[in-house]
Amino acid sequence: MQHPVFEDRRLQPILEKVLASQRLTADDGAAMYRSHDLLALGYMANLVRERYHGNTTFFNVNRHINPTDVCVASCRLCAFGKKKKDPRGYTMSLDEVWHRAGEGYTEAVSEFHIVGGLHPELTVDWYCDMLRGLKERFPQVHLKAFTMVEISYFAQRTKRPVREILQKLKDAGIDSMPGGGAEIFAEPVRRIICDHKINGQEWLDIARVAHEIGLKSNCTMLYGHIENPEDRADHLARLRAVQDGTSGFVTFIPLAFHPDNTALDHILPTTGFDDLKNIAVARLMLDNIPHIKAYWVMMTPRIAQIAQRFGADDIDGTVVEEKIYHEAGATTSQSLRREELLQLIRKAGREPFERDTLYRPVQRTETHFTILV
Ligand code: V47
């Protein structure tokens, strides 16, 4: 097959490596982030994406649940967390969590995505009761819950090791973990955007322990604030290094920074160009992470659809009631119906594939679904 000559000639050696399935270096990553030749990046990323997944685009029917927005940390990047005394803050009771979960059930969701603030009083036992209650009421639904940051906070508050906390939550019902809280691992940046959070190495170490006890997880990178191309490439290289050891990351999700209502609201939002570039470079750098998700809530359904030709193979799910991005100014809807997701995928010339959280096929009728193993 004849491959094109790129406008940015510096990308030509990277194409040679991609064609030979050779690993790209962090320097290659930074060079790609610096390039404006988006079509070249998209071309290469699409080659890799089709090599892994052919014409398939994955999606799921899920619901987000955020039991509380009360948070002891005050990260500059965040518009979601509220202090305990802030009258705008909320904390659901167990009954409310279980009730909320049921509200999205009409489309027979296959996943609850559960994350929240670092609440100073909710105990690990409370969260275990929450998980057990969800499992009792919705036994078929996969519980993807708690970021590495929440796990670290639970461990710190109970003075118990991370491994023990993870095991306890696993025994109570979590099936896997979402990828949030990774932000950017580079410490100088992290100190400015989220100085109250665990450092990058701790995030990676907790992910490693989760994988060791048999929990799969996702991973993310927050871009579009004060990081530079080298910070982005370093972040991806560090995720890739952990994955070489554990194979526990299922999906990578690049997250565009939304500045509204944050302490960094002087920063302009990302552009569609940068959003697509982040999808493409992630697909090219993360040669050992199976899936790259274009999260439509964050990048709009329109860009998430185009991303399916720039390296992404997943568009996330129906979501239902997203809060973290909407507090930070996201203007996208808070949910999409299954039919709308199907339309986005088909109109991009891809084949929709409804998956559960671990990418097993889901077969459904109006109100029920079955996971085909
Ligand atoms: O952890 C917080 C980020 C994350 C802002 O695993 C912000 O399948 C932009 O992790 N602007 C939560 N980003 C979202 C997340 C996620 C989303 C979808 C799917 C999955 C998955 C994970 O959002 C946070 C933080 O990294 N975030 N505030 C903001 N103002």
Residues whose N, C-alpha, C, O or C-beta is under 5 A from the ligand:
A	BS01	V47	L77 C78 A79 P178 G179 G180 G181 A182 E183 N218 T220 L222 L255 A256 F257 H258 Y295 I324 A328
